[in-house]
Amino acid sequence: MSKGKNITPNQRAMIKVLLDQNLSQVQIAKKLKLSRCAIQNAIKHINKFGMLENAPRTPRKRSTTERIDRIIRRLSEGNCRLNCQGYLQRNESLSRMLTE
């Protein structure tokens, strides 16, 4: 996640065009009113991914399977006052599946 504003694909395209015209990073930064570091990072992005769009994000890894989610959902609909620890104490097979 970036600290500041993200560079748009249009700005990356402009950077690529200006690089092809043999302008330096400082000259491109002044022309587009961006920092030199932003220009340098955009050039790295273009070289690494070969595309002008933002890089695809990867989702967080699941800690439970869909089957375990269904079991927890079914148990919680039966007794809404129990928390996860209560379910684990009442259902040993569920706790074994989670620890494996």
BELWOKA-V125123 format. One record per residue. N is the residue number from 1. SS is DSSP state (A for helix, B for strand, O for the rest). NEAR is the number of other C-alpha atoms within 8 Angstrom. Layout:
n: {N N}
ss: {SS SS}
near: {NEAR NEAR}
This chain:
n: {1 2 3 4 5 6 7 8 9 10 11 12 13 14 15 16 17 18 19 20 21 22 23 24 25 26 27 28 29 30 31 32 33 34 35 36 37 38 39 40 41 42 43 44 45 46 47 48 49 50 51 52 53 54 55 56 57 58 59 60 61 62 63 64 65 66 67 68 69 70 71 72 73 74 75 76 77 78 79 80 81 82 83 84 85 86 87 88 89 90 91 92 93 94 95 96 97 98 99 100}
ss: {O O O O O O O O A A A A A A A A A A A A O O O O A A A A A A A A O O O A A A A A A A A A A A A A A O O O O O O O O O O O O O O O O A A A A A A A A A A A A A O O O O O A A A A A A A O A A A A A A A A O}
near: {2 5 4 4 5 5 8 8 9 7 8 13 9 8 12 9 8 10 10 7 6 6 9 7 9 7 8 14 12 9 7 6 6 9 8 10 6 9 13 9 8 11 11 8 11 11 7 6 7 7 6 10 6 6 5 4 4 4 4 4 4 5 4 7 7 6 6 11 9 8 9 9 8 8 9 9 7 6 7 7 4 9 7 6 7 8 11 10 8 6 8 8 6 10 10 8 8 8 5 4}
